[in-house]
Amino acid sequence: MAYHITEECISCDACVSECPNEAISEGDPIYVIDSNKCTECVGFFDEPQCVAVCPVDCCVPDPDHRETEEQLLEKKKKLHGE
């Protein structure tokens, strides 16, 4: 399941550089996560890095984009190669 950023986002920029897939970008007025690029950091880290660094806990699972670990690993492979 991809993550998304809630309206509680304070646009602090902490999550942007932590995303290994460059899935986070500045929106208007809050940051957004591209669900086509979000792999929940599977294959990179034990937990989503946006969640780990967010000071206001606004990075949450997106119920509209549920994916298995296998699907997330396949997405990672498409984004980064083997």
MODELLER restraints for C-alpha pairs under 7 A, 6 or more apart:
rsr = mdl.restraints
at = mdl.atoms
rsr.add(forms.Gaussian(group=physical.xy_distance, feature=features.Distance(at['CA:1:A'], at['CA:61:A']), mean=6.28, stdev=0.5))
rsr.add(forms.Gaussian(group=physical.xy_distance, feature=features.Distance(at['CA:1:A'], at['CA:62:A']), mean=6.27, stdev=0.5))
rsr.add(forms.Gaussian(group=physical.xy_distance, feature=features.Distance(at['CA:1:A'], at['CA:65:A']), mean=5.06, stdev=0.5))
rsr.add(forms.Gaussian(group=physical.xy_distance, feature=features.Distance(at['CA:1:A'], at['CA:66:A']), mean=3.76, stdev=0.5))
rsr.add(forms.Gaussian(group=physical.xy_distance, feature=features.Distance(at['CA:1:A'], at['CA:67:A']), mean=4.42, stdev=0.5))
rsr.add(forms.Gaussian(group=physical.xy_distance, feature=features.Distance(at['CA:2:A'], at['CA:35:A']), mean=5.39, stdev=0.5))
rsr.add(forms.Gaussian(group=physical.xy_distance, feature=features.Distance(at['CA:2:A'], at['CA:38:A']), mean=5.33, stdev=0.5))
rsr.add(forms.Gaussian(group=physical.xy_distance, feature=features.Distance(at['CA:2:A'], at['CA:39:A']), mean=6.28, stdev=0.5))
rsr.add(forms.Gaussian(group=physical.xy_distance, feature=features.Distance(at['CA:2:A'], at['CA:40:A']), mean=6.03, stdev=0.5))
rsr.add(forms.Gaussian(group=physical.xy_distance, feature=features.Distance(at['CA:2:A'], at['CA:61:A']), mean=6.03, stdev=0.5))
rsr.add(forms.Gaussian(group=physical.xy_distance, feature=features.Distance(at['CA:2:A'], at['CA:62:A']), mean=5.58, stdev=0.5))
rsr.add(forms.Gaussian(group=physical.xy_distance, feature=features.Distance(at['CA:2:A'], at['CA:65:A']), mean=5.54, stdev=0.5))
rsr.add(forms.Gaussian(group=physical.xy_distance, feature=features.Distance(at['CA:2:A'], at['CA:66:A']), mean=6.64, stdev=0.5))
rsr.add(forms.Gaussian(group=physical.xy_distance, feature=features.Distance(at['CA:3:A'], at['CA:33:A']), mean=6.81, stdev=0.5))
rsr.add(forms.Gaussian(group=physical.xy_distance, feature=features.Distance(at['CA:3:A'], at['CA:38:A']), mean=6.85, stdev=0.5))
rsr.add(forms.Gaussian(group=physical.xy_distance, feature=features.Distance(at['CA:3:A'], at['CA:40:A']), mean=6.79, stdev=0.5))
rsr.add(forms.Gaussian(group=physical.xy_distance, feature=features.Distance(at['CA:3:A'], at['CA:59:A']), mean=6.33, stdev=0.5))
rsr.add(forms.Gaussian(group=physical.xy_distance, feature=features.Distance(at['CA:3:A'], at['CA:60:A']), mean=5.34, stdev=0.5))
rsr.add(forms.Gaussian(group=physical.xy_distance, feature=features.Distance(at['CA:3:A'], at['CA:61:A']), mean=4.26, stdev=0.5))
rsr.add(forms.Gaussian(group=physical.xy_distance, feature=features.Distance(at['CA:3:A'], at['CA:62:A']), mean=4.86, stdev=0.5))
rsr.add(forms.Gaussian(group=physical.xy_distance, feature=features.Distance(at['CA:4:A'], at['CA:32:A']), mean=6.62, stdev=0.5))
rsr.add(forms.Gaussian(group=physical.xy_distance, feature=features.Distance(at['CA:4:A'], at['CA:33:A']), mean=5.45, stdev=0.5))
rsr.add(forms.Gaussian(group=physical.xy_distance, feature=features.Distance(at['CA:4:A'], at['CA:59:A']), mean=5.66, stdev=0.5))
rsr.add(forms.Gaussian(group=physical.xy_distance, feature=features.Distance(at['CA:4:A'], at['CA:60:A']), mean=5.63, stdev=0.5))
rsr.add(forms.Gaussian(group=physical.xy_distance, feature=features.Distance(at['CA:4:A'], at['CA:61:A']), mean=6.20, stdev=0.5))
rsr.add(forms.Gaussian(group=physical.xy_distance, feature=features.Distance(at['CA:4:A'], at['CA:62:A']), mean=5.46, stdev=0.5))
rsr.add(forms.Gaussian(group=physical.xy_distance, feature=features.Distance(at['CA:5:A'], at['CA:31:A']), mean=6.73, stdev=0.5))
rsr.add(forms.Gaussian(group=physical.xy_distance, feature=features.Distance(at['CA:5:A'], at['CA:32:A']), mean=5.91, stdev=0.5))
rsr.add(forms.Gaussian(group=physical.xy_distance, feature=features.Distance(at['CA:5:A'], at['CA:33:A']), mean=6.72, stdev=0.5))
rsr.add(forms.Gaussian(group=physical.xy_distance, feature=features.Distance(at['CA:5:A'], at['CA:58:A']), mean=5.41, stdev=0.5))
rsr.add(forms.Gaussian(group=physical.xy_distance, feature=features.Distance(at['CA:5:A'], at['CA:59:A']), mean=4.63, stdev=0.5))
rsr.add(forms.Gaussian(group=physical.xy_distance, feature=features.Distance(at['CA:5:A'], at['CA:60:A']), mean=6.38, stdev=0.5))
rsr.add(forms.Gaussian(group=physical.xy_distance, feature=features.Distance(at['CA:6:A'], at['CA:58:A']), mean=5.12, stdev=0.5))
rsr.add(forms.Gaussian(group=physical.xy_distance, feature=features.Distance(at['CA:6:A'], at['CA:59:A']), mean=6.56, stdev=0.5))
rsr.add(forms.Gaussian(group=physical.xy_distance, feature=features.Distance(at['CA:7:A'], at['CA:30:A']), mean=6.95, stdev=0.5))
rsr.add(forms.Gaussian(group=physical.xy_distance, feature=features.Distance(at['CA:8:A'], at['CA:58:A']), mean=5.80, stdev=0.5))
rsr.add(forms.Gaussian(group=physical.xy_distance, feature=features.Distance(at['CA:9:A'], at['CA:30:A']), mean=5.87, stdev=0.5))
rsr.add(forms.Gaussian(group=physical.xy_distance, feature=features.Distance(at['CA:9:A'], at['CA:56:A']), mean=6.99, stdev=0.5))
rsr.add(forms.Gaussian(group=physical.xy_distance, feature=features.Distance(at['CA:9:A'], at['CA:58:A']), mean=5.79, stdev=0.5))
rsr.add(forms.Gaussian(group=physical.xy_distance, feature=features.Distance(at['CA:11:A'], at['CA:30:A']), mean=5.66, stdev=0.5))
rsr.add(forms.Gaussian(group=physical.xy_distance, feature=features.Distance(at['CA:11:A'], at['CA:31:A']), mean=6.23, stdev=0.5))
rsr.add(forms.Gaussian(group=physical.xy_distance, feature=features.Distance(at['CA:14:A'], at['CA:53:A']), mean=6.36, stdev=0.5))
rsr.add(forms.Gaussian(group=physical.xy_distance, feature=features.Distance(at['CA:14:A'], at['CA:54:A']), mean=6.52, stdev=0.5))
rsr.add(forms.Gaussian(group=physical.xy_distance, feature=features.Distance(at['CA:15:A'], at['CA:50:A']), mean=4.77, stdev=0.5))
rsr.add(forms.Gaussian(group=physical.xy_distance, feature=features.Distance(at['CA:15:A'], at['CA:53:A']), mean=6.24, stdev=0.5))
rsr.add(forms.Gaussian(group=physical.xy_distance, feature=features.Distance(at['CA:15:A'], at['CA:54:A']), mean=6.43, stdev=0.5))
rsr.add(forms.Gaussian(group=physical.xy_distance, feature=features.Distance(at['CA:16:A'], at['CA:24:A']), mean=5.44, stdev=0.5))
rsr.add(forms.Gaussian(group=physical.xy_distance, feature=features.Distance(at['CA:16:A'], at['CA:25:A']), mean=6.69, stdev=0.5))
rsr.add(forms.Gaussian(group=physical.xy_distance, feature=features.Distance(at['CA:18:A'], at['CA:49:A']), mean=5.94, stdev=0.5))
rsr.add(forms.Gaussian(group=physical.xy_distance, feature=features.Distance(at['CA:18:A'], at['CA:50:A']), mean=6.57, stdev=0.5))
rsr.add(forms.Gaussian(group=physical.xy_distance, feature=features.Distance(at['CA:19:A'], at['CA:49:A']), mean=6.41, stdev=0.5))
rsr.add(forms.Gaussian(group=physical.xy_distance, feature=features.Distance(at['CA:19:A'], at['CA:50:A']), mean=6.68, stdev=0.5))
rsr.add(forms.Gaussian(group=physical.xy_distance, feature=features.Distance(at['CA:21:A'], at['CA:37:A']), mean=6.07, stdev=0.5))
rsr.add(forms.Gaussian(group=physical.xy_distance, feature=features.Distance(at['CA:21:A'], at['CA:38:A']), mean=6.66, stdev=0.5))
rsr.add(forms.Gaussian(group=physical.xy_distance, feature=features.Distance(at['CA:23:A'], at['CA:33:A']), mean=5.37, stdev=0.5))
rsr.add(forms.Gaussian(group=physical.xy_distance, feature=features.Distance(at['CA:23:A'], at['CA:34:A']), mean=5.04, stdev=0.5))
rsr.add(forms.Gaussian(group=physical.xy_distance, feature=features.Distance(at['CA:23:A'], at['CA:37:A']), mean=5.13, stdev=0.5))
rsr.add(forms.Gaussian(group=physical.xy_distance, feature=features.Distance(at['CA:23:A'], at['CA:38:A']), mean=5.70, stdev=0.5))
rsr.add(forms.Gaussian(group=physical.xy_distance, feature=features.Distance(at['CA:24:A'], at['CA:31:A']), mean=6.73, stdev=0.5))
rsr.add(forms.Gaussian(group=physical.xy_distance, feature=features.Distance(at['CA:24:A'], at['CA:32:A']), mean=5.59, stdev=0.5))
rsr.add(forms.Gaussian(group=physical.xy_distance, feature=features.Distance(at['CA:24:A'], at['CA:33:A']), mean=4.48, stdev=0.5))
rsr.add(forms.Gaussian(group=physical.xy_distance, feature=features.Distance(at['CA:24:A'], at['CA:34:A']), mean=6.39, stdev=0.5))
rsr.add(forms.Gaussian(group=physical.xy_distance, feature=features.Distance(at['CA:25:A'], at['CA:31:A']), mean=5.60, stdev=0.5))
rsr.add(forms.Gaussian(group=physical.xy_distance, feature=features.Distance(at['CA:25:A'], at['CA:32:A']), mean=5.52, stdev=0.5))
rsr.add(forms.Gaussian(group=physical.xy_distance, feature=features.Distance(at['CA:25:A'], at['CA:33:A']), mean=6.56, stdev=0.5))
rsr.add(forms.Gaussian(group=physical.xy_distance, feature=features.Distance(at['CA:26:A'], at['CA:32:A']), mean=6.26, stdev=0.5))
rsr.add(forms.Gaussian(group=physical.xy_distance, feature=features.Distance(at['CA:39:A'], at['CA:72:A']), mean=5.01, stdev=0.5))
rsr.add(forms.Gaussian(group=physical.xy_distance, feature=features.Distance(at['CA:39:A'], at['CA:75:A']), mean=6.73, stdev=0.5))
rsr.add(forms.Gaussian(group=physical.xy_distance, feature=features.Distance(at['CA:39:A'], at['CA:76:A']), mean=6.36, stdev=0.5))
rsr.add(forms.Gaussian(group=physical.xy_distance, feature=features.Distance(at['CA:40:A'], at['CA:48:A']), mean=4.98, stdev=0.5))
rsr.add(forms.Gaussian(group=physical.xy_distance, feature=features.Distance(at['CA:41:A'], at['CA:47:A']), mean=6.46, stdev=0.5))
rsr.add(forms.Gaussian(group=physical.xy_distance, feature=features.Distance(at['CA:41:A'], at['CA:48:A']), mean=5.00, stdev=0.5))
rsr.add(forms.Gaussian(group=physical.xy_distance, feature=features.Distance(at['CA:41:A'], at['CA:49:A']), mean=6.82, stdev=0.5))
rsr.add(forms.Gaussian(group=physical.xy_distance, feature=features.Distance(at['CA:42:A'], at['CA:72:A']), mean=6.54, stdev=0.5))
rsr.add(forms.Gaussian(group=physical.xy_distance, feature=features.Distance(at['CA:42:A'], at['CA:73:A']), mean=6.44, stdev=0.5))
rsr.add(forms.Gaussian(group=physical.xy_distance, feature=features.Distance(at['CA:43:A'], at['CA:73:A']), mean=6.51, stdev=0.5))
rsr.add(forms.Gaussian(group=physical.xy_distance, feature=features.Distance(at['CA:50:A'], at['CA:59:A']), mean=6.34, stdev=0.5))
rsr.add(forms.Gaussian(group=physical.xy_distance, feature=features.Distance(at['CA:51:A'], at['CA:57:A']), mean=6.59, stdev=0.5))
rsr.add(forms.Gaussian(group=physical.xy_distance, feature=features.Distance(at['CA:51:A'], at['CA:59:A']), mean=5.42, stdev=0.5))
